[in-house]
């Protein structure tokens, strides 16, 4: 738990006041409590987690339940309006911004997106249903993604259109 919290602290620019960092601290505590023994102590930790989770949800407007699986260096830029389903999965080095929803498409179908490594999700984006977002992809602001996004792609629009990412040129810029 503490190694992940240190990595999250670094990923949030070593800013102890970053609301995204505090959400991650509560998230990491919630995941850690599952391994606490004996059962009575685990129940006490569960109670503490549920109280802290609700407080942080009210203060920050970010809902990240500990049932979701989040990799290392997960960054929450800009607080507010972020909802992540407990069924969602994120790889390492992902970044999400305000207004993002990662959740179910239908209540009867409890399957949420699986997001790969190094994925950048723009403000207001919605990722819904049983989809996969490939590594090194970008989800544009306000995109509504309901289909798979392959690796090294960008998804933009409503509904999202998927295009391959342009490779950055290593040549020097000469005007």
C-alpha positions in Angstrom: 0.0 0.0 0.0 2.7 2.5 1.0 4.8 1.9 -2.2 1.7 2.7 -4.3 0.9 5.8 -2.2 4.5 7.0 -2.7 4.2 6.4 -6.5 0.8 8.2 -6.5 2.3 11.1 -4.6 5.1 11.4 -7.2 2.6 11.0 -10.1 0.6 14.0 -8.7 3.7 16.2 -8.8 4.5 15.7 -5.1 1.6 18.0 -4.3 0.1 16.8 -0.9 -2.9 19.1 -1.5 -3.9 17.5 -4.8 -7.4 16.2 -4.4 -6.7 13.4 -6.8 -3.9 12.2 -4.6 -6.2 12.1 -1.5 -8.7 10.0 -3.5 -5.9 7.6 -4.3 -4.8 7.4 -0.7 -8.3 6.3 0.3 -8.5 4.0 -2.7 -5.2 2.3 -1.7 -6.3 2.0 1.9 -9.6 0.4 0.7 -7.7 -2.2 -1.4 -5.2 -2.9 1.4 -7.9 -3.6 4.0 -8.9 -6.8 2.2 -5.7 -8.4 3.5 -6.1 -7.4 7.1 -6.3 -10.2 9.6 -8.1 -10.9 12.0 -11.6 -10.5 10.7 -12.6 -8.1 13.5 -9.8 -5.7 12.6 -10.7 -6.0 8.9 -14.3 -5.0 9.8 -13.0 -1.9 11.7 -10.8 -1.0 8.7 -13.8 -1.5 6.4 -15.9 0.9 8.5 -13.1 3.5 8.5 -12.8 3.1 4.7 -16.5 3.5 4.0 -16.6 6.7 6.1 -13.5 8.2 4.5 -14.7 7.1 1.0 -18.0 9.0 1.5 -16.2 12.1 2.9 -13.7 12.2 0.0 -16.5 11.6 -2.5 -18.5 14.6 -1.1 -15.5 16.9 -0.9 -13.9 16.1 -4.2 -16.7 14.9 -6.4 -14.7 11.9 -7.3 -16.1 8.4 -7.0 -13.4 5.7 -7.2 -14.4 2.6 -5.3 -11.8 0.2 -4.1 -13.4 -2.6 -6.1 -12.0 -1.0 -9.3 -8.5 -2.2 -10.3 -6.1 0.7 -10.7 -2.4 0.4 -11.7 0.5 2.4 -10.5 0.9 6.2 -11.2 -2.8 6.7 -11.7 -3.3 10.5 -12.0 -6.6 12.3 -11.4 -6.2 15.8 -12.9 -8.7 18.4 -12.0 -11.3 17.3 -9.5 -15.0 17.0 -9.9 -17.6 14.8 -11.6 -15.4 11.8 -12.0 -17.3 8.4 -11.7 -15.5 5.1 -12.0 -17.4 1.8 -11.8 -16.2 -0.8 -9.4 -16.0 -3.2 -12.4 -13.5 -1.0 -14.3 -9.8 -1.8 -14.7 -6.9 0.5 -15.4 -3.3 -0.2 -16.3 -0.3 1.8 -15.2 0.4 5.5 -15.9 -3.2 6.4 -16.7 -4.5 10.0 -16.4 -8.2 11.1 -16.2 -9.7 14.5 -15.9 -12.8 16.1 -14.6 -16.2 14.9 -15.8 -15.0 11.5 -16.8 -17.3 8.5 -16.5 -15.9 5.0 -16.8 -18.8 2.6 -16.2 -21.6 0.3 -17.3 -23.5 0.7 -20.5 -26.5 -1.1 -19.0 -27.3 -1.9 -15.4 -28.3 -5.5 -16.5 -24.8 -6.0 -17.9 -22.3 -5.4 -15.1 -19.2 -5.1 -17.3 -17.1 -1.9 -17.4 -14.1 -0.9 -19.6 -10.7 -2.3 -19.3 -8.1 0.5 -19.9 -4.5 -0.3 -20.8 -1.3 1.3 -19.8 -0.3 4.9 -20.6 -3.9 6.0 -21.5 -4.9 9.7 -21.3 -8.6 10.3 -20.9 -9.8 13.9 -21.7 -12.3 16.0 -19.7 -15.9 14.9 -20.0 -15.2 11.6 -21.8 -17.5 8.7 -21.3 -16.2 5.1 -21.5 -19.1 2.7 -21.3 -19.7 -1.0 -21.4 -17.5 -4.1 -22.1 -14.8 -2.3 -24.1 -11.0 -2.4 -24.1 -8.8 0.7 -24.5 -5.4 -0.2 -25.8 -2.1 0.9 -24.5 -0.8 4.4 -25.3 -4.2 5.6 -26.5 -5.8 9.0 -26.1 -9.5 9.6 -25.4 -10.5 13.1 -26.5 -12.5 15.5 -24.4 -16.2 14.8 -24.4 -15.8 11.6 -26.4 -18.3 8.9 -25.9 -16.5 5.6 -26.3 -18.7 2.4 -26.7 -16.3 0.3 -28.9 -12.8 -1.0 -28.5 -9.9 1.4 -29.1 -6.8 -0.4 -30.4 -3.3 0.4 -29.1 -1.7 3.7 -30.1 -5.0 5.3 -31.2 -7.0 8.3 -30.5 -10.8 8.3 -30.0 -12.7 11.6 -30.6 -16.3 12.6 -31.0 -19.8 11.4 -30.2 -19.9 8.5 -30.7 -16.2 8.2 -30.8 -14.3 7.7 -34.0 -11.1 5.9 -33.6 -8.0 6.9 -35.6 -4.4 5.9 -35.3 -2.2 8.3 -33.4 0.3 10.3 -35.5 3.9 9.5 -34.5 5.8 12.4 -33.2 8.5 13.5 -35.6 12.0 13.4 -34.1 13.3 15.8 -36.8 14.1 19.3 -35.6 11.6 22.1 -36.5 12.9 24.5 -39.1 10.6 27.3 -40.0 
